[in-house]
Amino acid sequence: MQKKANRIYQICLALYAGLVLSLLAETWWLNPPPGSVLEISLLQLLPLLLPLPGLLKRGLRAASWLCFILCFYFISGVLDIWFRPEQPQGWLITGFSVLLFISAMVFIRWQAQANRSNQANLASVPE
């Protein structure tokens, strides 16, 4: 079970990086908004960066908080698709947020099962 959790964890990190890069690409190159691009990028990325330290430590709580936060990015992507369906940014953000949500949920499940299995193995080893 730990191998499966490790694999999906790597997928989570790749999708996380993809979402961050697509948000940065939209803000800086594809559709720069009026005003300070740096401030807008920080406002966009700050909620997504909050669970990153815990996620890098493979924390299940951080992964679950990431899932809650991803709901806002999903809504933003869907709204972007609704108003500008010809632009790829909304599709990318929606796709990355959905795939990251699913992979984070699977990671939480598989890692929790691996943790329980490891604890059961440690408890059954005679001293």
N, C-alpha and C positions, 0 to 999 in steps of 0.2 A: 504494500500500500504506500510505503514511503517513496518508492520510485515514481508512482503515479502522481503523488503530491509534489514531488520535485519537478516533474515535467510540466504540470499545470502551473506551478509557481513561475517557471521560466516564461511560459506563455503570458501569464499575468503581467510580468515585468515588461515584456515586449509590447503588449497592448497598451500598457500605461505610457510607455515612451511614445508609442504611435499617437495616442490621444494628445499628449503634451505637444508633440511636434506639429500635429495638425492644427491645434489651437494657436501655436506660435506662427505657423505659416499663414493662417487666415488673418491674424492680426497684423503681421509685419509686411506680408507680400501680396497676398491674394485679394484682400479686402480691407485695406487700412482705414480705420475709422478716423473721423476728425478729432483732434485733440492729441493729448500725449499718448503715444503708442505704448511707451514703457509702463505708464500707470494703468492703462487698460489691460495690458498683458498681466501685470501683477494681480489685478482684480480678478481676471479670468483664472489664473493659475493658483492663487493662494488657497482656495478651498481644496483643490486637487492635491496640493503639496502637503497639507496638514497631516494626512495619515502616512506619508511616505517613510518617515523614520521607523515607525512600527511595522510597516509593510516590508521594509528591508531586513528587519529582524524576524520576518516570517510570523508576525503576530496575527492571530486570528481575529482579535478585536479590531485591529487596524484595517484588516481586509473587510470586515463587516461594515465599518464606518465608511470605507471607500465605496461600498455598494450604495449606502444611503446618499452619499455625495454625488455619485454618478447619475442619480435620478435628475438632478438639475441640468447636467450636461446633455442628457438624453432629451429633456424638454427643450433645451436651447437648440439642439440639432434638429428636432422635429419642427420647431417654429421656423428655423432657417430654411428647411426643405419646403415648408408650406408657402413662405413668401418668395423664395428664390429657388425653385426646383431645378433650374438649369445650372446652378452653381454647385460644384462638387463639395464645398466645405461642409454643408449641412449633412450630406450623405456620409462623409468621412467621420464627422463628430458623432453622429447617431450610430454608425456602424461600430466605431471603436468603443463607444460607451456601452452598447449592448453586449458586445463580445467580452469586454473587460468585466462587466457585471456578471455574466454567466461564468467566466473562468474564475473570478474571485469567489463566487459561491461554491463552485466545484472544489477549489483549493481549500476553502474552509472545511468542507465536508471531508475530503480525503485526508487533510492534515489532522483533523480531530480524530478520525478513525485510526490513523497511524500513531497518534499520541496515546490513544487508549490501548492500542495493541502493544506499544512499547512499555506502558505502565503495567499491563497484565503480564508481559514477559518478565519484567523485573520483579514483580511480586511472586512469580512462580519459581524463581531461581532459589534453590536452597542455600542457606548461608553456611 
